[in-house]
Amino acid sequence: MWVLTNTSEDQRQVTIALAEYLMDDQFLAEWTEAANLMPTSQSILKKWKNQTDAATVNEIASSAQLIPSNEFISSISPILQQGTLGMIRGQINYLQAFENSLKDLEFIYPTPGE
């Protein structure tokens, strides 16, 4: 989504043309390849001239994983710690720890639609 703030029609048309150019797959392919940046989509990556680099980037992208935010980690750490300590102390087994943790996590992060 783009937000255009120009009030003049001439400026608006120039702004739209620039936005369309900056979003064009061919421009993005050339720009990301030249700048050694990760492209925003597979279709852009397929347009890279150096297919060896494209294959390497594709392999990296396909194995990439999102890193959870500090807020998320902070919110689940006490739940996981409680289950782990319960098992270490011999108070619960791994299935009980899992079920208790799952219940607590569902309380914090309810399943959408329920």
Rosetta silent file (secondary structure, phi, psi, omega in degrees, C-alpha in Angstrom):
SEQUENCE: MWVLTNTSEDQRQVTIALAEYLMDDQFLAEWTEAANLMPTSQSILKKWKNQTDAATVNEIASSAQLIPSNEFISSISPILQQGTLGMIRGQINYLQAFENSLKDLEFIYPTPGE
SCORE:     score description
SCORE:     0.000 S_00000001
   1 L     0.000  138.268  176.949    0.000    0.000    0.000 S_00000001
   2 L  -119.046  143.272  175.559    1.249    3.463   -0.829 S_00000001
   3 L  -112.973  120.620 -179.768    0.046    6.723    0.690 S_00000001
   4 L  -104.484  127.338 -175.419    0.273    9.720   -1.616 S_00000001
   5 L  -111.595    0.265 -179.096    0.229   13.124    0.038 S_00000001
   6 L   -71.000  135.824  179.196    0.744   15.460   -2.901 S_00000001
   7 L   -90.562  -24.610 -179.423   -2.126   17.852   -3.458 S_00000001
   8 L   -81.486  137.502 -178.904   -1.122   18.868   -6.978 S_00000001
   9 H   -63.162  -39.434  178.532   -2.301   16.578   -9.776 S_00000001
  10 H   -61.643  -46.872  179.504    1.033   16.901  -11.610 S_00000001
  11 H   -64.363  -38.261  179.840    2.984   15.906   -8.506 S_00000001
  12 H   -61.660  -43.387  179.602    0.564   13.062   -7.820 S_00000001
  13 H   -64.149  -39.972  177.841    1.133   11.614  -11.304 S_00000001
  14 H   -65.972  -41.186  179.515    4.917   11.833  -10.885 S_00000001
  15 H   -63.465  -43.108  178.515    4.646   10.193   -7.459 S_00000001
  16 H   -63.100  -43.956  179.591    2.514    7.360   -8.863 S_00000001
  17 H   -61.626  -42.404  178.406    4.965    6.821  -11.725 S_00000001
  18 H   -64.032  -45.144  179.823    7.883    6.669   -9.276 S_00000001
  19 H   -61.359  -42.752  178.719    6.050    4.238   -6.983 S_00000001
  20 H   -63.595  -40.418  178.796    5.177    1.981   -9.930 S_00000001
  21 H   -64.607  -44.563 -178.488    8.792    2.033  -11.128 S_00000001
  22 H   -66.963  -21.344  179.370   10.138    1.212   -7.651 S_00000001
  23 H   -97.592   -4.311 -178.696    7.736   -1.752   -7.397 S_00000001
  24 L   -65.011  133.080 -178.032    8.475   -3.114  -10.878 S_00000001
  25 H   -57.011  -42.007 -178.094    9.861   -6.668  -10.755 S_00000001
  26 H   -64.689  -44.774  177.300   12.621   -5.944  -13.286 S_00000001
  27 H   -60.558  -47.206 -178.597   13.827   -2.885  -11.348 S_00000001
  28 H   -62.778  -36.349  178.104   13.706   -4.798   -8.058 S_00000001
  29 H   -64.262  -48.805 -179.489   15.627   -7.714   -9.584 S_00000001
  30 H   -64.396  -42.989 -176.699   18.397   -5.454  -10.878 S_00000001
  31 H   -67.704  -48.139 -178.261   18.509   -3.367   -7.706 S_00000001
  32 H   -66.088  -37.485  179.076   18.539   -6.237   -5.205 S_00000001
  33 H   -66.928  -45.530 -179.088   21.152   -8.145   -7.198 S_00000001
  34 H   -65.678  -34.768 -177.600   23.430   -5.092   -7.570 S_00000001
  35 L   -90.213    0.633 -176.756   23.044   -4.157   -3.893 S_00000001
  36 L    55.973   46.171  178.995   23.475   -7.762   -2.677 S_00000001
  37 L  -110.779  153.286  176.481   20.088   -7.624   -0.970 S_00000001
  38 L   -71.572  125.003  178.523   17.549  -10.383   -0.421 S_00000001
  39 L   -69.216  159.479 -176.044   14.745   -9.947   -2.969 S_00000001
  40 L   -82.908  -11.090  179.119   11.184   -9.609   -1.748 S_00000001
  41 L  -155.533  163.692  177.600    9.790  -12.484   -3.796 S_00000001
  42 H   -63.694  -36.851 -177.838   10.689  -15.584   -5.793 S_00000001
  43 H   -63.610  -33.402  177.538    9.588  -13.915   -9.033 S_00000001
  44 H   -72.931  -42.701  179.404   12.192  -11.197   -8.517 S_00000001
  45 H   -60.215  -36.972 -179.722   14.892  -13.717   -7.628 S_00000001
  46 L   -65.037  -19.630 -178.856   14.195  -15.646  -10.851 S_00000001
  47 L   -91.749   -0.250  176.766   15.089  -12.505  -12.836 S_00000001
  48 L   -62.961  143.629  178.836   18.593  -12.229  -11.384 S_00000001
  49 L   -73.935  -40.505 -178.912   21.294  -12.491  -14.064 S_00000001
  50 L   -87.810   96.811 -176.164   23.678  -14.508  -11.888 S_00000001
  51 H   -71.684  -21.127  174.597   21.755  -17.740  -11.369 S_00000001
  52 H   -65.856  -46.876  176.434   24.512  -19.164   -9.146 S_00000001
  53 H   -63.697  -40.453 -179.991   23.918  -16.330   -6.670 S_00000001
  54 H   -61.267  -40.973  179.038   20.172  -16.722   -7.130 S_00000001
  55 H   -64.964  -39.502  178.244   20.392  -20.425   -6.260 S_00000001
  56 H   -64.846  -46.764  179.276   22.419  -19.623   -3.129 S_00000001
  57 H   -62.895  -40.350  178.514   19.966  -16.926   -2.030 S_00000001
  58 H   -61.702  -41.560  178.964   17.046  -19.264   -2.743 S_00000001
  59 H   -64.738  -42.685  178.127   18.626  -21.967   -0.574 S_00000001
  60 H   -63.446  -46.577 -177.734   19.207  -19.489    2.262 S_00000001
  61 H   -63.209  -37.245 -177.453   15.670  -18.099    1.991 S_00000001
  62 H   -72.721  -19.709  179.116   14.074  -21.541    2.003 S_00000001
  63 H  -103.835    0.400 -178.627   15.845  -22.485    5.230 S_00000001
  64 L   -68.398  147.086  178.283   15.349  -19.140    7.003 S_00000001
  65 L  -130.268  144.771  176.620   13.345  -19.081   10.204 S_00000001
  66 L   -71.875  140.959  176.508   11.677  -16.225   12.000 S_00000001
  67 L   -96.081  126.440 -179.676   13.214  -15.280   15.327 S_00000001
  68 L   -63.035  149.496  179.393   10.587  -14.768   18.030 S_00000001
  69 L   -69.649  158.352  176.988   10.373  -11.307   19.552 S_00000001
  70 H   -60.188  -36.574  179.080   11.766  -10.632   23.024 S_00000001
  71 H   -61.808  -44.173  179.469    8.213   -9.940   24.195 S_00000001
  72 H   -64.241  -47.041  179.757    7.062  -13.381   23.034 S_00000001
  73 H   -60.211  -42.846  179.291   10.045  -15.137   24.610 S_00000001
  74 H   -62.935  -33.516 -177.585    9.483  -13.248   27.876 S_00000001
  75 H   -77.002  -30.222 -178.466    5.830  -14.271   27.925 S_00000001
  76 H   -96.234  -18.036 -177.676    6.427  -17.999   27.393 S_00000001
  77 H   -55.904  -46.863  179.928    9.647  -18.412   29.398 S_00000001
  78 H   -62.074  -34.765  179.698    7.926  -18.653   32.814 S_00000001
  79 H   -65.951  -47.511 -179.983    5.504  -21.268   31.468 S_00000001
  80 H   -68.107  -35.820  178.068    8.277  -23.429   30.048 S_00000001
  81 H   -64.004  -42.019  179.849   10.403  -22.912   33.151 S_00000001
  82 H   -60.493  -45.412  178.605    7.563  -24.079   35.386 S_00000001
  83 H   -64.635  -41.374 -179.999    7.156  -27.299   33.388 S_00000001
  84 H   -64.529  -46.021  179.480   10.892  -27.936   33.307 S_00000001
  85 H   -64.269  -37.461  177.309   11.302  -27.418   37.048 S_00000001
  86 H   -60.367  -39.338  178.213    8.312  -29.673   37.735 S_00000001
  87 H   -70.946  -43.007 -179.813   10.000  -32.472   35.787 S_00000001
  88 H   -60.947  -40.007 -179.103   13.401  -31.911   37.425 S_00000001
  89 L   -78.598   -5.201  179.528   11.818  -32.023   40.873 S_00000001
  90 L    76.349   16.917 -178.672    9.959  -35.208   39.957 S_00000001
  91 L   -81.501  -30.531 -179.157    6.570  -33.570   40.540 S_00000001
  92 L  -142.395  159.099  175.305    5.279  -34.186   36.996 S_00000001
  93 L   -94.811  178.008 -175.428    6.270  -36.221   33.950 S_00000001
  94 H   -63.892  -32.674  178.676    6.972  -34.823   30.489 S_00000001
  95 H   -69.259  -40.992  177.032    3.385  -35.358   29.303 S_00000001
  96 H   -64.790  -41.473  178.208    1.963  -33.476   32.278 S_00000001
  97 H   -60.689  -43.341  179.240    4.504  -30.687   31.730 S_00000001
  98 H   -62.503  -49.217 -178.455    3.502  -30.511   28.074 S_00000001
  99 H   -62.790  -42.937  178.700   -0.246  -30.464   28.825 S_00000001
 100 H   -63.474  -44.114  179.805    0.137  -27.836   31.568 S_00000001
 101 H   -63.857  -41.981  179.501    2.313  -25.656   29.343 S_00000001
 102 H   -61.819  -43.290  178.127   -0.106  -26.013   26.450 S_00000001
 103 H   -60.755  -46.108 -179.511   -3.049  -24.960   28.643 S_00000001
 104 H   -65.046  -39.234  178.363   -1.148  -21.922   29.919 S_00000001
 105 H   -66.585  -39.094  178.120   -0.042  -20.966   26.421 S_00000001
 106 H   -65.952  -29.087  176.857   -3.603  -21.267   25.100 S_00000001
 107 H   -68.723  -41.494 -179.208   -4.703  -18.931   27.888 S_00000001
 108 H   -76.746  -43.290 -177.637   -2.130  -16.329   26.820 S_00000001
 109 L  -121.961   78.937 -177.841   -2.435  -16.940   23.068 S_00000001
 110 L   -62.757  149.590  177.275   -5.949  -18.269   22.390 S_00000001
 111 L   -67.914  129.635  179.265   -6.600  -20.071   19.136 S_00000001
 112 L   -57.857  139.030  177.727   -8.332  -17.698   16.664 S_00000001
 113 L    89.614   -2.536  179.805  -12.022  -18.438   16.233 S_00000001
 114 L  -106.915    0.000    0.000  -12.493  -20.088   19.607 S_00000001
